[in-house]
């Protein structure tokens, strides 16, 4: 598996928060205040990502395009340029 896939997963939201927790554990003796801040940021971020309010807010940010109304469905056949069959 190429290293870029691993890096991509670690830099996306849950991965970067887990990295903060790992860094906090690694720095706990050498830099205790920085380790505490990293731990609070990592655990706090994971906690916030698990809240339904934050999940709904994130979904609203991603899904800005309104759904088609039933009135627009018959006109879709004239606008179709390709047929995609999944299976």
TORMARRO-53878 format. One record per atom (N, C-alpha, C): residue number from 1; residue in three letters; atom name; x, y, z. Coordinates in Angstrom, 3 decimals, decimal comma. Layout:
// residues N
GUZA|NUM|ala|CA|X|Y|Z
...
***
This chain:
// residues 87
GUZA|1|unk|N|0,852|-1,172|0,000
GUZA|1|unk|CA|0,000|0,000|0,000
GUZA|1|unk|C|0,902|1,240|0,000
GUZA|2|unk|N|0,672|2,150|-0,924
GUZA|2|unk|CA|1,515|3,352|-0,969
GUZA|2|unk|C|1,346|4,206|0,287
GUZA|3|unk|N|2,401|4,913|0,597
GUZA|3|unk|CA|2,415|5,747|1,800
GUZA|3|unk|C|1,430|6,907|1,698
GUZA|4|unk|N|1,096|7,333|0,463
GUZA|4|unk|CA|0,191|8,485|0,332
GUZA|4|unk|C|-1,199|8,174|0,850
GUZA|5|unk|N|-1,653|6,924|0,740
GUZA|5|unk|CA|-2,968|6,560|1,277
GUZA|5|unk|C|-2,975|6,642|2,807
GUZA|6|unk|N|-1,892|6,223|3,401
GUZA|6|unk|CA|-1,786|6,295|4,861
GUZA|6|unk|C|-1,751|7,755|5,309
GUZA|7|unk|N|-0,962|8,573|4,615
GUZA|7|unk|CA|-0,895|9,995|4,963
GUZA|7|unk|C|-2,234|10,690|4,746
GUZA|8|unk|N|-2,926|10,319|3,679
GUZA|8|unk|CA|-4,225|10,929|3,409
GUZA|8|unk|C|-5,219|10,614|4,524
GUZA|9|unk|N|-5,205|9,390|5,018
GUZA|9|unk|CA|-6,114|9,017|6,098
GUZA|9|unk|C|-5,741|9,693|7,415
GUZA|10|unk|N|-4,457|9,873|7,648
GUZA|10|unk|CA|-4,033|10,508|8,897
GUZA|10|unk|C|-4,294|12,009|8,908
GUZA|11|unk|N|-4,362|12,633|7,744
GUZA|11|unk|CA|-4,563|14,074|7,689
GUZA|11|unk|C|-6,025|14,469|7,553
GUZA|12|unk|N|-6,917|13,523|7,391
GUZA|12|unk|CA|-8,343|13,834|7,356
GUZA|12|unk|C|-8,855|13,928|8,793
GUZA|13|unk|N|-10,045|14,496|9,009
GUZA|13|unk|CA|-10,486|14,866|10,359
GUZA|13|unk|C|-10,323|13,839|11,479
GUZA|14|unk|N|-10,794|12,624|11,410
GUZA|14|unk|CA|-10,576|11,784|12,598
GUZA|14|unk|C|-9,104|11,425|12,788
GUZA|15|unk|N|-8,372|11,274|11,706
GUZA|15|unk|CA|-6,974|10,889|11,810
GUZA|15|unk|C|-6,110|11,947|12,458
GUZA|16|unk|N|-6,345|13,203|12,118
GUZA|16|unk|CA|-5,530|14,273|12,694
GUZA|16|unk|C|-5,826|14,431|14,184
GUZA|17|unk|N|-7,054|14,166|14,596
GUZA|17|unk|CA|-7,377|14,234|16,022
GUZA|17|unk|C|-6,736|13,074|16,783
GUZA|18|unk|N|-6,707|11,908|16,169
GUZA|18|unk|CA|-6,012|10,780|16,795
GUZA|18|unk|C|-4,506|11,033|16,860
GUZA|19|unk|N|-3,956|11,693|15,830
GUZA|19|unk|CA|-2,541|12,062|15,876
GUZA|19|unk|C|-2,250|13,025|17,021
GUZA|20|unk|N|-3,168|13,946|17,289
GUZA|20|unk|CA|-2,985|14,853|18,428
GUZA|20|unk|C|-2,934|14,085|19,746
GUZA|21|unk|N|-3,780|13,075|19,881
GUZA|21|unk|CA|-3,778|12,277|21,111
GUZA|21|unk|C|-2,481|11,479|21,229
GUZA|22|unk|N|-1,999|10,929|20,117
GUZA|22|unk|CA|-0,736|10,182|20,137
GUZA|22|unk|C|0,426|11,118|20,462
GUZA|23|unk|N|0,430|12,313|19,877
GUZA|23|unk|CA|1,480|13,286|20,198
GUZA|23|unk|C|1,428|13,693|21,661
GUZA|24|unk|N|0,237|13,832|22,203
GUZA|24|unk|CA|0,104|14,173|23,625
GUZA|24|unk|C|0,707|13,077|24,496
GUZA|25|unk|N|0,474|11,824|24,134
GUZA|25|unk|CA|1,055|10,724|24,911
GUZA|25|unk|C|2,577|10,723|24,774
GUZA|26|unk|N|3,066|11,029|23,598
GUZA|26|unk|CA|4,502|11,013|23,345
GUZA|26|unk|C|5,205|12,166|24,064
GUZA|27|unk|N|4,559|13,316|24,147
GUZA|27|unk|CA|5,154|14,504|24,755
GUZA|27|unk|C|4,802|14,665|26,230
GUZA|28|unk|N|4,161|13,716|26,850
GUZA|28|unk|CA|3,636|13,889|28,209
GUZA|28|unk|C|4,717|14,181|29,244
GUZA|29|unk|N|5,926|13,695|29,078
GUZA|29|unk|CA|6,990|13,940|30,061
GUZA|29|unk|C|7,853|15,141|29,676
GUZA|30|unk|N|8,114|15,282|28,384
GUZA|30|unk|CA|9,007|16,342|27,937
GUZA|30|unk|C|8,329|17,714|27,908
GUZA|31|unk|N|7,101|17,764|27,390
GUZA|31|unk|CA|6,339|19,018|27,287
GUZA|31|unk|C|4,944|18,803|27,870
GUZA|32|unk|N|4,804|18,810|29,181
GUZA|32|unk|CA|3,509|18,448|29,775
GUZA|32|unk|C|2,372|19,414|29,441
GUZA|33|unk|N|2,652|20,705|29,357
GUZA|33|unk|CA|1,568|21,651|29,042
GUZA|33|unk|C|1,125|21,505|27,590
GUZA|34|unk|N|2,087|21,356|26,683
GUZA|34|unk|CA|1,754|21,145|25,273
GUZA|34|unk|C|1,028|19,819|25,089
GUZA|35|unk|N|1,458|18,802|25,818
GUZA|35|unk|CA|0,790|17,503|25,754
GUZA|35|unk|C|-0,647|17,610|26,245
GUZA|36|unk|N|-0,858|18,352|27,309
GUZA|36|unk|CA|-2,221|18,546|27,811
GUZA|36|unk|C|-3,099|19,267|26,810
GUZA|37|unk|N|-2,539|20,288|26,152
GUZA|37|unk|CA|-3,307|21,022|25,142
GUZA|37|unk|C|-3,641|20,129|23,949
GUZA|38|unk|N|-2,675|19,317|23,510
GUZA|38|unk|CA|-2,932|18,398|22,395
GUZA|38|unk|C|-3,979|17,360|22,774
GUZA|39|unk|N|-3,916|16,868|23,998
GUZA|39|unk|CA|-4,889|15,874|24,446
GUZA|39|unk|C|-6,288|16,470|24,498
GUZA|40|unk|N|-6,405|17,667|25,061
GUZA|40|unk|CA|-7,722|18,316|25,149
GUZA|40|unk|C|-8,260|18,610|23,752
GUZA|41|unk|N|-7,394|19,085|22,847
GUZA|41|unk|CA|-7,839|19,372|21,483
GUZA|41|unk|C|-8,264|18,094|20,760
GUZA|42|unk|N|-7,507|17,014|20,926
GUZA|42|unk|CA|-7,849|15,758|20,259
GUZA|42|unk|C|-9,129|15,139|20,778
GUZA|43|unk|N|-9,240|15,019|22,093
GUZA|43|unk|CA|-10,446|14,422|22,684
GUZA|43|unk|C|-11,649|15,342|22,469
GUZA|44|unk|N|-11,439|16,653|22,606
GUZA|44|unk|CA|-12,531|17,599|22,375
GUZA|44|unk|C|-13,017|17,564|20,937
GUZA|45|unk|N|-12,093|17,454|19,995
GUZA|45|unk|CA|-12,487|17,355|18,590
GUZA|45|unk|C|-13,253|16,082|18,295
GUZA|46|unk|N|-12,802|14,962|18,853
GUZA|46|unk|CA|-13,534|13,704|18,662
GUZA|46|unk|C|-14,915|13,774|19,298
GUZA|47|unk|N|-15,003|14,404|20,465
GUZA|47|unk|CA|-16,299|14,552|21,128
GUZA|47|unk|C|-17,225|15,434|20,298
GUZA|48|unk|N|-16,698|16,553|19,789
GUZA|48|unk|CA|-17,527|17,438|18,966
GUZA|48|unk|C|-17,997|16,743|17,691
GUZA|49|unk|N|-17,125|15,948|17,080
GUZA|49|unk|CA|-17,513|15,247|15,854
GUZA|49|unk|C|-18,584|14,199|16,103
GUZA|50|unk|N|-18,759|13,769|17,340
GUZA|50|unk|CA|-19,769|12,759|17,639
GUZA|50|unk|C|-21,123|13,366|17,982
GUZA|51|unk|N|-21,199|14,678|18,157
GUZA|51|unk|CA|-22,464|15,318|18,514
GUZA|51|unk|C|-23,382|15,430|17,295
GUZA|52|unk|N|-24,666|15,106|17,445
GUZA|52|unk|CA|-25,589|15,196|16,305
GUZA|52|unk|C|-25,701|16,604|15,727
GUZA|53|unk|N|-25,603|17,617|16,560
GUZA|53|unk|CA|-25,705|18,995|16,077
GUZA|53|unk|C|-24,565|19,328|15,115
GUZA|54|unk|N|-23,360|18,912|15,435
GUZA|54|unk|CA|-22,204|19,176|14,581
GUZA|54|unk|C|-22,298|18,353|13,301
GUZA|55|unk|N|-22,789|17,125|13,395
GUZA|55|unk|CA|-22,949|16,281|12,210
GUZA|55|unk|C|-23,968|16,896|11,261
GUZA|56|unk|N|-25,084|17,381|11,792
GUZA|56|unk|CA|-26,097|18,013|10,947
GUZA|56|unk|C|-25,567|19,297|10,322
GUZA|57|unk|N|-24,811|20,084|11,073
GUZA|57|unk|CA|-24,239|21,310|10,530
GUZA|57|unk|C|-23,274|20,985|9,387
GUZA|58|unk|N|-22,440|19,967|9,569
GUZA|58|unk|CA|-21,505|19,563|8,517
GUZA|58|unk|C|-22,218|19,047|7,283
GUZA|59|unk|N|-23,293|18,290|7,481
GUZA|59|unk|CA|-24,059|17,789|6,341
GUZA|59|unk|C|-24,719|18,939|5,592
GUZA|60|unk|N|-25,222|19,931|6,312
GUZA|60|unk|CA|-25,825|21,099|5,657
GUZA|60|unk|C|-24,792|21,871|4,848
GUZA|61|unk|N|-23,561|21,931|5,329
GUZA|61|unk|CA|-22,512|22,628|4,584
GUZA|61|unk|C|-22,170|21,890|3,290
GUZA|62|unk|N|-22,242|20,563|3,320
GUZA|62|unk|CA|-21,904|19,775|2,138
GUZA|62|unk|C|-23,059|19,660|1,158
GUZA|63|unk|N|-24,270|19,634|1,641
GUZA|63|unk|CA|-25,445|19,401|0,800
GUZA|63|unk|C|-26,231|20,692|0,610
GUZA|64|unk|N|-25,687|21,607|-0,145
GUZA|64|unk|CA|-26,361|22,884|-0,370
GUZA|64|unk|C|-27,322|22,830|-1,552
GUZA|65|unk|N|-27,159|21,894|-2,443
GUZA|65|unk|CA|-28,011|21,791|-3,628
GUZA|65|unk|C|-29,367|21,222|-3,227
GUZA|66|unk|N|-30,471|21,915|-3,537
GUZA|66|unk|CA|-31,788|21,389|-3,153
GUZA|66|unk|C|-32,170|20,166|-3,994
GUZA|67|unk|N|-32,982|19,314|-3,427
GUZA|67|unk|CA|-33,445|18,121|-4,141
GUZA|67|unk|C|-34,448|18,523|-5,216
GUZA|68|unk|N|-34,596|17,665|-6,239
GUZA|68|unk|CA|-35,562|17,940|-7,304
GUZA|68|unk|C|-36,978|17,750|-6,792
GUZA|69|unk|N|-37,847|18,641|-7,207
GUZA|69|unk|CA|-39,258|18,477|-6,848
GUZA|69|unk|C|-39,904|17,496|-7,821
GUZA|70|unk|N|-41,067|16,982|-7,459
GUZA|70|unk|CA|-41,760|15,998|-8,303
GUZA|70|unk|C|-42,170|16,597|-9,641
GUZA|71|unk|N|-42,323|17,900|-9,723
GUZA|71|unk|CA|-42,707|18,559|-10,980
GUZA|71|unk|C|-41,567|18,482|-11,996
GUZA|72|unk|N|-40,329|18,456|-11,546
GUZA|72|unk|CA|-39,172|18,442|-12,440
GUZA|72|unk|C|-38,817|17,048|-12,947
GUZA|73|unk|N|-39,384|16,002|-12,391
GUZA|73|unk|CA|-39,016|14,636|-12,776
GUZA|73|unk|C|-39,307|14,316|-14,237
GUZA|74|unk|N|-40,483|14,657|-14,812
GUZA|74|unk|CA|-40,735|14,294|-16,218
GUZA|74|unk|C|-39,757|14,954|-17,193
GUZA|75|unk|N|-39,244|16,120|-16,881
GUZA|75|unk|CA|-38,326|16,812|-17,791
GUZA|75|unk|C|-36,926|16,215|-17,778
GUZA|76|unk|N|-36,639|15,338|-16,848
GUZA|76|unk|CA|-35,299|14,747|-16,774
GUZA|76|unk|C|-35,000|13,844|-17,961
GUZA|77|unk|N|-36,013|13,200|-18,525
GUZA|77|unk|CA|-35,792|12,287|-19,648
GUZA|77|unk|C|-35,275|13,040|-20,877
GUZA|78|unk|N|-35,738|14,254|-21,108
GUZA|78|unk|CA|-35,259|15,018|-22,263
GUZA|78|unk|C|-33,835|15,538|-22,053
GUZA|79|unk|N|-33,431|15,754|-20,829
GUZA|79|unk|CA|-32,104|16,301|-20,547
GUZA|79|unk|C|-31,033|15,225|-20,389
GUZA|80|unk|N|-31,407|13,964|-20,379
GUZA|80|unk|CA|-30,436|12,887|-20,137
GUZA|80|unk|C|-29,501|12,734|-21,333
GUZA|81|unk|N|-28,202|12,714|-21,083
GUZA|81|unk|CA|-27,203|12,530|-22,130
GUZA|81|unk|C|-26,591|11,134|-22,094
GUZA|82|unk|N|-26,703|10,454|-20,975
GUZA|82|unk|CA|-26,098|9,134|-20,841
GUZA|82|unk|C|-26,922|8,301|-19,871
GUZA|83|unk|N|-26,802|7,000|-20,030
GUZA|83|unk|CA|-27,451|6,071|-19,118
GUZA|83|unk|C|-26,339|5,299|-18,418
GUZA|84|unk|N|-26,370|5,290|-17,121
GUZA|84|unk|CA|-25,350|4,601|-16,332
GUZA|84|unk|C|-26,005|3,412|-15,652
GUZA|85|unk|N|-25,433|2,234|-15,875
GUZA|85|unk|CA|-25,949|1,019|-15,251
GUZA|85|unk|C|-24,887|0,527|-14,280
GUZA|86|unk|N|-25,243|0,476|-13,013
GUZA|86|unk|CA|-24,325|-0,007|-11,989
GUZA|86|unk|C|-24,655|-1,459|-11,680
GUZA|87|unk|N|-23,646|-2,259|-11,577
GUZA|87|unk|CA|-23,945|-3,634|-11,211
GUZA|87|unk|C|-22,855|-4,591|-11,503
***
